[in-house]
Amino acid sequence: MYDARDFLREIKASARSEREESKPCDVLQGTVLSASPLTIQISSKIILDEDFLIVPQHLTNYKVPVDVDWETKSKGGGSAEAAFASHTHDIKGTFQMTIRNALKEDDTVLLLRQNGGQNFIVLDRIGD
């Protein structure tokens, strides 16, 4: 038989559930345990693997086209030979450059948990 305490407990549980469902996301801090495959620990009991992580491009190694217009200068090597004399080189054009910014072991990261707790978006690194 239910009494007033049971009824109150049910109301509190329902209100707590409603609050949790109305939160669009949670912000969490985690530590990268492994870079490949990527695993991030967010508590002593919860370790997330790649299946649950959404990692933006800026936290990976990726290639971008870069337009350059550089001039190099050499002071020369002190030799009398022409090949070692002072000279310049122009470097112009569009080149593919690799940005090496992938997450590494022991990185501390900021995560956003999507509503429902199934996916976590890695927002950025924290600190160095």
N, C-alpha and C positions, 0 to 999 in steps of 0.2 A: 504494500500500500504506500502510495506517495504521500508525503507530508509537505509542509510549507518549505522546509529546507531543501528538499529535492526539487521543488518547483523553482525556487530561487536559484539553485545551482544550474538548472536547465536554462533559465533566462540569462544568467551570466555567461554560460558557454555559448549560447546563441549570439549574444552581443559581441563576445570576443571573436567569434567566427566571422561575424559581419564586418568588424573592424579590419581583420586580416584580409578579407576578400576585397575591401574597398581600397587597400593600399596598392597603388599601381606598381610599386617596386620598392626594393630595399637596397641600400648602399652598404657594401661590405668591404673588408680588407682581406687580402689573401697573400700567400707566399708561394712562389713557383717552386715546386718540388723537382720537376723535370721539364726540360725544354723540348725533348723529343722522345716519346710523345709528350705533349704538353699536359701537365697535371698541376693543379693549384689547390692548396690546402686552405680552407676558410675557417676551420675549427679543428679541435683535437680529434673529432670524429668524422668530419666531412672533407673528403678529397674529391675534387672535380676533375674529370678527364675531358678530352677533346669533344666528346659527344654532347657535353652540356655547356661548352664555352663558345662564345662568339668573339673572335679576335679581330679588331679592325686592322686594316692594312698598315697603319703607321707603327704597329707593334710587331711587324714581321720583317723579313728580308724581302725586298721587292725592287724591281727595276723601274726607272723612270727615264724618259728622254730629257736630255739637258743640252741647251744651246750654249756653246762656249765661244769666246773670242779672247784668246790668251796670247801673250807673247812671252817666250822664254828667253833668258839672256844667260850667256856663259862668259865668264871672265877669262877663260883660257887656262891652259894647263902649264904655262911657263915654258913650253917647248917651242922651238923654232919652226916646227912643222905646221903647215897651214891648217891641217885637220884639228889642231889643238888651239888655234887662235880664237880670240873673242868673236862671238857670233850670236845671232838671234834666230828663233824659229817662231813662226806664227802657227797657232793651232786654232782653227775655226771650223764650226759645223755643229751638227747635232749628234750627240753620242749617248749610248745607253749607259747609265750609271746604276750601280747597285747600292741601295740604302740598306745598311746592315743594322737593323734596330729590333731584331727578334728578341722575345723574352728569354731570359737566362735563369738558370737555377739560382735561387735565393733572392730574386727580384721581389719586391713588395709591390702589389698591384691593388688598384681600386676597381671593384666590381659592382655591377648593377644587376640585381636579381629581378628578372621579369616576373610579373604577376603569376602566381602559381608555382614559382620556384623551380621550373624545369630548365630554363636557360639563364645563363649568366653572361653579361656583356663585360668584357675587360675594357675599362675606360682608359686607363693609363697606368704608368709606373708611378710609384711614390718615392721621392728621394732620388739618390744618385743612381 
